[in-house]
Amino acid sequence: MKIAMIGTGYVGLVTGACLAHIGHEIICVDHDQSKISALKNGEIPIYEPGLDKVVADSIASGNLTFTTELTEAVEAVGTIFIAVGTPPAADGRSDLTQVEAAAKQIAKAANGSKIVVIKSTVPVGTCRRVGRILGKHGEDHEFHVASNPEFLREGNAVDDFMNPDRIVVGTDSDKSEAAMRDIYQRFEAQDVPFVSTNLETSELIKYSANAFLAAKVAFINEMSNLCDATGANVEDLSLGIGLDERIGKAFLKPGPGYGGSCFPKDTLALTILAQEADAPSRIIESVVDSNSNHIRRLGRKIAEFCADSWGLDYQHPLIDKRIAVLGLAFKANTDDIRSAASTVIAPLLIKQGASVIGYDPEASEAALDAIDHIETTTDMDEALEGADAVVILTEWENIKSIDWSKKKKLLKSPVIIDLRNLFDPDQMAELNIQYSSLGRPLTGNRR
Ligand code: UDX
């Protein structure tokens, strides 16, 4: 099928390239001329494993083209996806300016009946609103609207697209439903469940899925604090509850709190949506609070653990100390630092007088722009050299596999606060490293 994809950000580019890869003819549209020129040469503006190959192969097969000309693209196709950004506005609501502008442009460019699919994450009611915009500005033509949320994890997006758990589609007519079934026919043929529903439900599925997963993360982080306070072990606890199929093992890893471009934004937007609908979600409101309290609590924990390890009192222990932060991206395999723990923890440490050097293989540059007074590097040894303490924030494979028996000598003092539980506390104790992690007894799993 011939499809136009409006917006070549993270979601639009991955979806467009993957749809091309499974045989559709995709025209990716973006008003950013330099981005489109780079993409035409196969240059990918984001770090996403495997995406470069899918883009290159699809360009080579002729299935994927790029343009800045929205009108030409709309005229050439019957189905248009809107995958533009819906960033959080100052009040926490999603800013729908780009979605509405795209709808207006599509309506004006239409040369016949069109199916318009909303891929961007939008609050309930937006697809109907897009339908009204299309009708108003393109009154000579018939428009059908569909909602088709994405469930792509950054760092794993190509695989998530190619191997989905389910396809969710909300439609307003038989025509848009038939088009969506055609587009995803390959997956239905592989018995991937196809959830077909109305527009509102589809919009809400996206928010609820992210909110539920965010709640799991917030829950295990609270349990890890409780483990710290009681001598229990959160890793065993995760296993012990996760093996119950009703709970499931996924999303039960303690960490520095959820971050990224989706969970923080979507949980907040859902609480506002629920309040406005007079059906407040106390659970998700608590999840949002729990997550921001968690990261602040960890900031205090870092300072206290450092003070204890250095034999200082709790009054300003970080002044003039050099702290290496390993991992600046919100999780591994991405260069994204939106709502990353580093953007909260590094400023907290800097504010208390520390100098912070951050290491990340992909996100160093973005962090340098986003975090005042941080120094960054893509050379891990440079970060570790002379550090008074190390804080681990991201579970990159090369951070996970650090051999501390070798790297320890670079440190000025062997103090490590590991907020991803990447190392064994007993082994760290054997290396005489002052080691703190989340919800695990310092030495020995059993008493
Ligand atoms: C998420 C959803 O998973 C995806 O389906 C949706 O479409 C977009 O939002 P993403 O933001 O890429 O994807 O990250 P994800 O892998 O879901 O992790 C979200 C956050 O939770 C990260 O900060 C991660 O570090 C944290 N997390 C996740 C944990 O702390 N522990 C876990 O067990 C899982």
Residues whose N, C-alpha, C, O or C-beta is under 5 A from the ligand:
A	BS01	UDX	E150 F151 L152 R153 E154 V217 F251 L252 K253 P254 G255 G257 Y258 G259 G260 S261 C262 F263 F330 K331
